[in-house]
Every structure is written in C-alpha cells, then in structure tokens.
C-alpha cells in the first residue's frame, strides 16, 4: 500500500485494544455495562469477546461468586483474552463460533455482543443463539455501528460520500446492522427495552485513519476503480491539513428474554 494513503492494516488484537481504550470506546462500553445492570453472583456471557477488553470490568461486576464466559473463535484473540484475565478466577475463556455458542441453554443471566454482528454470516442466527442461552428474565446488550452514517468532512463532499458508500457496499459485511438490531432482536423473541445512540467523534486525523481505515479503504476503492486515483489521493491528503472531523452513529439495544 502506498504510504501516502495512511497506515497499513493494523494487527487486529492491537486495533481492538486501541479502539476500546479511546474516549469514545470507553464511554459506550461503560454505558452498556450500566444498562445491563449486572449483579454480584450472576453469570455473564461476552459473545465475540475479542482480546478480552471488557472481561475485567464484567468480572468486577459479578464479584467473587459470579462467572464471566468469554467466547471467540480467533486463536490470537483467545490468547490475549486469557493473558489479560489470568488473575481473574471468575473468567472462563472458551473457543467457539457465535453462530453455535458453546453454552448451555438458559444458563446465563446477562449477555453482550459488541461490534460483532456487522461481521457475521447470519446476524439473526447469532441473536437466536443468544436467546437460547439466556435465562428467562435475563438481559442482553447489543452494540453495532451504522456505517451509512459515517461522515468525513472535506471540501470534496462528493468524494466523502463516495467513500462512505464504498465502505457500506464493499468493505463491511453487514454495514447497516445497527439500525436493524431492534427489529432482529424482536424477531427471535426478545423483548426490546431500550434503544440508545452515541456518536463517536474523531478530531484527530491520525486516530481516525487508524480506527476508521481512511487510507486503507481509499486504497481499495481506487484499486477497484470506484474512486479515481488522483481524486482519492487529493481527498486523503486534504484531510491531514487543518481541522479534522469524522463521526458515525453507534446503536445500543438492551433487550430481555
């Protein structure tokens, strides 16, 4: 990849840890934990736990008599999650696919899935799995972005719009899953209780380039002839000068079984 189009694709473990550590990441994750209303002694499932960014906070919520189950299918993610939780006896890490959760039916009190459904083959099946493993009266939290709402400020508004359209049509598998969460959750039998939105705002160009993949995605759009090369390079270069702004909408849905 040309260095003029930003950073290369980052290591996924490092990428997820950095995204979670940012102000926007910390804010919506804390909001999710608060809305789940986790009590001491409960069993909590983190489906698609990644490198375990949320597992310590969940372990703190359930206390010494509770249990936290983190599930992921990526060996690198599992290794990092185990490393991060090695001193937390309440946490158990399991390898598994969110389409077929290795968890007994009606065995968890709380469950969460965070920015995973946008990548999966069948979001409705994953939600059905979460419904299966949650006890009656249990609470489940879902968080996903709506990439159609991605905006990047630039003098060349047409290229910004083309960039967002390319992202939604070609880069993210389920790019508008955020807006569909409530409908899909209702469809598998959940009672939707709360829908809230947050808007992560990026004012630092380099942070946005790393998190949103501005250069990486533009490189792909140029290679696949969706955006002209000179136009794409000019747009990207312009973003790095002066004030920078980008944002998107993140949707959180809290539902009960």
BELFEN-V347458 format. One record per residue. N is the residue number from 1. PHI is phi in radians with two decimals (* if undefined). OMEGA is omega in whole degrees, -180 to 180 (* if undefined). D_LAST is the distance of its C-alpha to the last C-alpha in whole Angstrom. Layout:
N:PHI:OMEGA:D_LAST  N:PHI:OMEGA:D_LAST
This chain:
1:*:177:47  2:-1.15:179:49  3:-1.16:179:49  4:-1.25:177:50  5:-1.93:169:46  6:1.49:-175:44  7:-1.26:173:43  8:-1.29:-179:42  9:-1.06:-175:39  10:-1.36:169:38  11:-0.98:-173:36  12:-1.13:178:33  13:-1.10:180:32  14:-1.09:180:34  15:-1.04:-177:33  16:-1.19:179:29  17:-1.16:180:31  18:-1.19:180:33  19:-1.09:-179:30  20:-1.22:-176:28  21:-1.44:180:31  22:-1.23:-178:32  23:-1.01:-179:31  24:-1.14:180:29  25:-1.10:-180:27  26:-1.11:-176:27  27:-1.15:-177:26  28:-1.26:178:23  29:-1.18:177:22  30:-1.16:176:22  31:-1.04:179:20  32:-1.06:-179:17  33:-1.08:179:18  34:-1.09:-178:18  35:-1.22:177:15  36:-1.22:176:13  37:0.91:-177:15  38:-1.33:180:15  39:-1.98:176:17  40:-1.01:177:20  41:1.58:-179:19  42:-1.42:173:16  43:-1.82:-176:15  44:-2.11:178:14  45:-1.90:172:14  46:-1.94:-176:16  47:-1.50:-173:16  48:1.32:-171:20  49:-1.26:-180:21  50:1.04:-178:25  51:-1.40:175:27  52:1.45:-176:25  53:-1.05:-175:26  54:-1.71:-173:22  55:-1.11:178:23  56:-1.06:179:25  57:-1.14:178:23  58:-1.16:179:20  59:-1.08:178:22  60:-1.12:-179:24  61:-1.21:-176:21  62:-1.44:178:20  63:1.29:-174:23  64:-1.22:-179:25  65:-1.68:-179:23  66:-1.70:-175:20  67:-2.58:176:19  68:-2.16:179:19  69:-1.97:176:19  70:-1.89:-177:20  71:-2.19:174:20  72:-2.68:180:23  73:-1.88:-176:25  74:-1.56:-178:28  75:-1.00:180:31  76:-1.17:178:32  77:-1.13:-179:29  78:-1.08:-180:28  79:-1.10:179:32  80:-1.18:179:31  81:-1.09:179:28  82:-1.15:179:29  83:-1.10:-177:32  84:-1.22:-175:31  85:-2.02:-175:29  86:-1.07:180:32  87:-1.74:-178:32  88:-2.02:-176:28  89:-1.10:-180:28  90:-1.31:-173:24  91:-1.70:174:23  92:-2.14:180:23  93:-1.80:179:24  94:-2.20:173:23  95:-1.49:179:25  96:3.12:-180:22  97:-1.72:-180:21  98:-1.16:175:18  99:-1.32:-179:18  100:-2.57:-173:18  101:-1.03:178:17  102:-1.39:-176:19  103:-2.43:-179:16  104:-1.16:179:15  105:-1.07:175:12  106:0.90:-175:10  107:-2.05:-179:12  108:-2.11:-180:11  109:-1.56:-180:10  110:-2.41:177:10  111:-2.54:176:11  112:-2.48:173:13  113:-2.47:-166:15  114:-2.25:177:18  115:0.94:177:21  116:-1.94:-176:20  117:-1.08:179:19  118:-1.19:-178:22  119:-1.84:-169:24  120:-1.47:-180:22  121:-1.27:-174:23  122:-2.48:-179:20  123:-0.99:-179:17  124:-1.11:178:15  125:-1.17:177:16  126:-1.12:177:15  127:-1.13:176:11  128:-1.11:177:11  129:-1.13:177:12  130:-1.09:177:9  131:-1.12:-179:7  132:-1.10:-172:9  133:-1.52:-178:10  134:-1.54:178:7  135:-1.19:173:7  136:-0.96:-176:5  137:1.56:179:5  138:-1.23:-176:6  139:-2.10:-178:7  140:-2.20:177:8  141:-1.96:-179:11  142:-2.18:177:13  143:-2.34:177:17  144:-2.61:174:20  145:-1.45:167:23  146:-2.02:-173:25  147:-1.26:172:28  148:-1.14:-179:30  149:-1.62:178:30  150:-1.12:176:32  151:-2.22:176:35  152:-2.21:-178:38  153:-1.27:176:41  154:-2.78:176:44  155:-1.07:179:48  156:-1.53:-177:47  157:-1.11:-179:44  158:-1.09:179:44  159:-1.24:175:44  160:-1.04:178:41  161:-1.16:178:39  162:-1.14:177:40  163:-1.11:178:39  164:-1.09:-180:35  165:-1.12:178:36  166:-1.12:178:37  167:-1.02:-176:34  168:-1.28:-175:31  169:-1.51:-170:33  170:-2.28:-173:34  171:-1.80:-177:33  172:-1.74:-174:29  173:-1.05:-180:27  174:-2.08:-167:24  175:-1.21:-177:26  176:-1.93:-176:24  177:-1.07:-178:21  178:-0.95:-178:20  179:-1.20:-176:20  180:-1.66:-173:18  181:-1.00:-177:15  182:-1.09:-180:13  183:-1.12:-179:15  184:-1.19:178:14  185:-1.11:177:10  186:-1.06:-177:10  187:-1.15:179:12  188:-1.74:173:10  189:1.91:177:7  190:-1.34:171:5  191:-1.70:-178:6  192:-1.33:-175:9  193:-1.81:-174:10  194:-2.53:171:13  195:-2.27:179:16  196:-2.29:178:19  197:-2.18:170:22  198:-2.27:-179:24  199:-2.21:174:28  200:-1.07:-179:29  201:-2.02:179:33  202:-1.96:177:36  203:-1.88:-180:39  204:-1.77:-176:41  205:-1.04:-176:42  206:-1.18:176:42  207:-1.11:179:38  208:-1.14:179:37  209:-1.07:179:39  210:-1.19:-173:37  211:-1.37:-176:34  212:-1.63:179:34  213:1.15:-176:36  214:-1.03:-179:39  215:-1.23:-179:42  216:-1.07:-178:40  217:-1.23:178:39  218:-1.11:177:42  219:-1.03:179:44  220:-1.13:-179:42  221:-1.08:177:42  222:-1.21:-179:46  223:-1.03:-178:46  224:-1.65:173:44  225:1.10:174:46  226:-1.59:178:44  227:-2.37:180:45  228:-1.07:-174:49  229:-1.04:-178:50  230:-1.10:179:52  231:-1.09:-179:50  232:-1.14:179:47  233:-1.15:180:49  234:-1.12:178:51  235:-1.08:-177:47  236:-1.13:-180:46  237:-1.09:180:49  238:-1.12:-179:49  239:-1.14:-174:45  240:-1.46:-179:47  241:-2.00:178:50  242:1.32:-179:49  243:-1.24:-180:46  244:-2.08:175:43  245:-2.57:169:39  246:-2.61:178:36  247:-2.77:172:33  248:-2.69:-179:29  249:-1.77:177:26  250:-1.99:-176:23  251:-1.90:176:20  252:-1.98:178:17  253:-2.11:175:13  254:-1.93:-178:10  255:-2.38:-180:7  256:-2.21:-179:4  257:-1.65:*:0
